[in-house]
Amino acid sequence: MGRDLGSIYNELTVIKMKDLEECNKELNEGNHSSIIKKALITYKSELLESLEMYDHYLDV
Protein backbone atom coordinates (compact mmCIF):
# COMPACT_ATOMS: atom_id res chain seq x y z
CA MET A 1 0.00 0.00 0.00
CA GLY A 2 2.57 2.59 1.02
CA ARG A 3 5.80 3.27 2.75
CA ASP A 4 6.27 2.48 6.41
CA LEU A 5 6.26 5.26 8.99
CA GLY A 6 9.93 4.70 9.80
CA SER A 7 11.04 5.64 6.30
CA ILE A 8 8.71 8.64 6.28
CA TYR A 9 10.11 9.83 9.64
CA ASN A 10 13.66 9.34 8.35
CA GLU A 11 12.94 11.47 5.29
CA LEU A 12 11.24 14.13 7.38
CA THR A 13 14.23 14.16 9.74
CA VAL A 14 16.57 14.89 6.83
CA ILE A 15 14.33 17.70 5.59
CA LYS A 16 13.90 19.23 9.05
CA MET A 17 17.66 19.04 9.72
CA LYS A 18 18.33 20.98 6.50
CA ASP A 19 15.70 23.54 7.50
CA LEU A 20 17.29 23.80 10.94
CA GLU A 21 20.73 24.40 9.42
CA GLU A 22 19.32 27.16 7.20
CA CYS A 23 17.48 28.71 10.12
CA ASN A 24 20.61 28.71 12.28
CA LYS A 25 22.59 30.24 9.42
CA GLU A 26 20.04 33.03 9.05
CA LEU A 27 20.04 33.69 12.78
CA ASN A 28 23.84 33.85 12.89
CA GLU A 29 24.49 35.80 9.69
CA GLY A 30 21.37 37.81 9.01
CA ASN A 31 20.84 41.40 9.99
CA HIS A 32 17.13 41.06 10.56
CA SER A 33 14.66 43.12 12.49
CA SER A 34 13.61 41.91 15.92
CA ILE A 35 10.32 40.61 14.48
CA ILE A 36 12.11 38.44 11.93
CA LYS A 37 14.53 37.18 14.60
CA LYS A 38 11.59 36.21 16.83
CA ALA A 39 9.94 34.41 13.91
CA LEU A 40 13.19 32.52 13.16
CA ILE A 41 13.57 31.55 16.81
CA THR A 42 9.97 30.33 16.90
CA TYR A 43 10.52 28.35 13.71
CA LYS A 44 13.72 26.88 15.15
CA SER A 45 11.84 25.77 18.27
CA GLU A 46 9.18 24.10 16.13
CA LEU A 47 11.83 22.32 14.08
CA LEU A 48 13.52 21.03 17.22
CA GLU A 49 10.19 19.80 18.61
CA SER A 50 9.46 17.99 15.34
CA LEU A 51 12.87 16.34 15.33
CA GLU A 52 12.38 15.26 18.94
CA MET A 53 9.01 13.75 18.06
CA TYR A 54 10.47 11.88 15.07
CA ASP A 55 13.27 10.50 17.24
CA HIS A 56 10.73 9.37 19.83
CA TYR A 57 8.60 7.51 17.28
CA LEU A 58 11.61 5.94 15.58
CA ASP A 59 12.82 4.59 18.94
CA VAL A 60 9.45 3.04 19.78
C-alpha positions in Angstrom: 0.0 0.0 0.0 2.6 2.6 1.0 5.8 3.3 2.8 6.3 2.5 6.4 6.3 5.3 9.0 9.9 4.7 9.8 11.0 5.6 6.3 8.7 8.6 6.3 10.1 9.8 9.6 13.7 9.3 8.4 12.9 11.5 5.3 11.2 14.1 7.4 14.2 14.2 9.7 16.6 14.9 6.8 14.3 17.7 5.6 13.9 19.2 9.0 17.7 19.0 9.7 18.3 21.0 6.5 15.7 23.5 7.5 17.3 23.8 10.9 20.7 24.4 9.4 19.3 27.2 7.2 17.5 28.7 10.1 20.6 28.7 12.3 22.6 30.2 9.4 20.0 33.0 9.0 20.0 33.7 12.8 23.8 33.9 12.9 24.5 35.8 9.7 21.4 37.8 9.0 20.8 41.4 10.0 17.1 41.1 10.6 14.7 43.1 12.5 13.6 41.9 15.9 10.3 40.6 14.5 12.1 38.4 11.9 14.5 37.2 14.6 11.6 36.2 16.8 9.9 34.4 13.9 13.2 32.5 13.2 13.6 31.5 16.8 10.0 30.3 16.9 10.5 28.3 13.7 13.7 26.9 15.1 11.8 25.8 18.3 9.2 24.1 16.1 11.8 22.3 14.1 13.5 21.0 17.2 10.2 19.8 18.6 9.5 18.0 15.3 12.9 16.3 15.3 12.4 15.3 18.9 9.0 13.7 18.1 10.5 11.9 15.1 13.3 10.5 17.2 10.7 9.4 19.8 8.6 7.5 17.3 11.6 5.9 15.6 12.8 4.6 18.9 9.4 3.0 19.8 
